[in-house]
């Protein structure tokens, strides 16, 4: 019903899907079963990406008098986006459920930096306001922004009753670097460096989504060899991150052998990536139009050798993990994401696939070269730490399989095509190791006029807040690691 | 099961990389600076507190590798600690975002003297690609006195290890 309303609204050219400009009263009627995947803005409109029964829909509403109708009363995931839109573009969500600042901590010296005329911000920043908590024998534990480990900064406000977490409120924005503003006025090639640095652990996947968006606007497609090399890099990135995460999750249960050996395997993958593509994390290797350079001589062999080593050791390591009841016991039933809340937030990636949501952008809507490759997308239903671990373990095998298939039949030919100076809009996507990444951009004479980069973590963080409720405080690191959300990715 | 695995590992020896020679000029420069500051000797062991002040998390990924069995930081007397109050060295990554500026300064103030600041990664040196953004103060030196820089985007674990070992060596001289 509401999907119909979007389809019937007047459309604006956007590639490959047109964007529909809704009347404000229609926009205000949008509701589930539509799934909200992203919400962002430019100086005149607010845009949303929805998913409905296998189809993706782009909808927009005009901003009138700095206001637009809120989606958050019906889509809880809209909440953080609406706060971000207010902080960056200065558009207020009418009837929104949370009007507190998000990225803007009052320290930029200006309000709404992406609006045509940012207003100077008055003096001292206000203290952060947290959700009120009432009840017997509750206490609060403030953590961060500087954390105890080697991780990104953010503030976690726990409310606990004894050992049990009653509420977790996450406050982010500490890493805001003004990325979207820095990208404006640059060519896609120049701006790709920022997409590559939105979240370093997903540098390949974000570069890929960005390249897809730019190529959609320009009507260009990366040559087959470039598409295959991009996929090799994307799968190596997934492998390296999943190996690290599986080790770290086991490490957070106090089980040292797994992080030690999986860390070693992760290092091996990073080295092979360095040997093959010239950079361990493969940063700036995927560019709009293709890839920066060819795979180095001996690179494929180095990668295959690492995969052989992984094959030889992984089954043993997994048997150790599965046979340690005390490790598995910490993971099973811990940090559960229930089916109902998952349906409301529509998470992709590992978090989604661990609670029964089978989505994977490599399959649907799909992109080259995955349309020609057979691979499995593991799905589990328990929604707990154990399920998220299991999805990663199974994806390691799938990624290794994909890399082998890709390297066995690398197409010959060009590595990149020049992008014509184009004007227009496009949306691009890629499945990163965390999940679905969406990039939208508008080019004006070959330069970026407006852009938004949506990391999967936007929909994962709120679910982490929900999943830790009822768990003990000591299990928070375990839950957090099993989500492994990006801070920088959502701080923009 | 795990025992068999451990025995297997024992037979094949440690996976840890042999240590490469340390960069002499860096060590000398650091040693001179330390002597000039007439700071108390800390011994050949340093406790490191890492702070992400605005990084994309690329630097964190490589710093995390230092603790693993391949680079095994602790064999050089270096270890990561959870609190700035236990630290000799602050290892700071990223441009300093305006939203992190105060937290970075307060972490530094919480670190007892004598202390060193190591700026890690191209962003930490001058803001890197984010230079000029309204949302950043600049490189690490916009907030803290920097003693050592380690370049790279991100620096490799081997480069990080070289830089940190120079610090230990300088400290011992």
Interface residues (C-beta under 8 A of the other chain):
Chain A: X103 X105 X107 X108 X109 X110 X113 X145 X146 X148 X149 X150 X151 X152 X153 X173 X174 X175 X176 X177 X178 X179 X181 X182 X193 X194 X197 X198 X199 X200 X201 X203 X244 X257 X259 X260 X261 X263 X264 X266 X267 X270 X274 X280 X281 X283 X316 X317 X319 X320 X323 X324 X486 X487 X488
Chain B: X1 X2 X5 X6 X15 X50 X51 X52 X53 X54 X55 X56 X57 X58 X59 X60 X61 X62 X63 X64 X65 X67 X68 X69 X70 X80 X82 X83 X84 X94 X95 X97 X98 X99 X100 X101 X102 X103 X104 X107 X129 X130 X132 X133 X134 X135 X136 X153 X154 X156 X157
